Amino acid sequence: MRTHPSEKRAFSLLELLAVIFIIGIIAVFVTPAVTTMLKGSQISQAEQIITDQFKLGRQEALIRNHNVQLRLIRFGDPEMPGEKAADPTTGYVRAIQLMEVLDNGAVVPIYQPQILPQTVIVDRTSLSTLVNDPSLSTPVKAKQTRNASDGSGGDPAMPKGIDWNYDYVSFRFRPDGSTTLSSTSGTIWCVTLRNFNDPPQGTTPPANFVTLQLDPVSGTVRIFRPSV
């Protein structure tokens, strides 16, 4: 018996199962590649944020003829395993902010903090000397209220309920474009960005990372990233 042209033929159960099976096989091979691409995209976004702030900090120091402080901000993300919003020492550097140093010593924000994509952090091993080098000052805890004597303080609150439960390390760009980082210690001043779930093995960085190196004399940035 022939099917009338106006009638629509439906898929059989076996045909539907075959299609689902084929889609499942494709998903097995495609999912890892998509995951890698997403991780790489997020690290690229973080790289752009850090690079832009480094360059902008140098530029603002030249334009304003004042020192510009660059803060690398650490806080605990309550959405990440093992981290607590109330304790920044359980977290990682996830934000960066530029502050102008006025003639009276007050430090005031130039822009709001720039937050990295959630899954990207600044590594806290020897791969990030700008975060953990002993010659830098110990992390400074954020202050909620402004200092009446010099007008400093009044640090901005962080999102996700972090508020002022964060600390930071910092250095400064001078009006001539140089930085306050030592150029004679032999230290390579850098930060390394990686995915939270992709830790390094000792001093060996993960497969997907990016390192930004800052020249302490010229204040310029170089970017190192493995070819993928």
Steps between C-alpha positions, in 0.01 A plus 500: 500500500643834394513799735295794382719802415317715756578259783817556714718206590601489869833375635500154647631435853810330360579799281466740796728281714757491220501879474535540878786248499685692227450832683637342817815384321556844350452664842768276654759633254379859481450580872872497600586727207221743587607502866858579402383781272288652777788488747729660245246773429465586870877516545520726194242732659700508825821564306338800332378641833842476668689628195265796458532596868880480492513722192234735635682534834817612324305737276308656791825561690643684200185707444425586863866556599428300815592153614232246413461201725402169341331257735474125449198405709451167674172365635331169570219406262228315695398323179841330478588189706702569813467880484324729746370849431599611851862388464702631202792271585289206379463660157700630206574829325195554280484877450716801416454871571679829430533767770643851474747609768433868573753757620375472858555123498134407460428206271175530307342274235538594135270225376290224651668161560517277195389145584641200314268235353386274783698191407828690442743583779849640542723210596655547843818296451841620382340540157354832627771708667278810505278315746737311726852644481637564854630844402144625451296621794279251680135501384309807620148448631229712338349784703131575499518855636701796381792631705404848622862615534608459137187397314633157411320171540137444422587205278220382268296195596531180298207305355357161609476608861877545529457868593825607673621149580795521263864600501750605236865540408606800298772690320505844336555651160702822517432810288796408278343163413728289718383297800594471866597135444866413545702479179819379671378195691493279192131424557287450190181687588202312365154358559374170363132447425347154502172319543398428859468127428829476310779531760870491411723206586766655720665775296365356174204705379180332380440435131279807462637816662629846426783690671529878491846639572542861611824690436569693825693777323291571191165384642425309182334157483598184313261207457603135494250230409552143380384423148188285509 
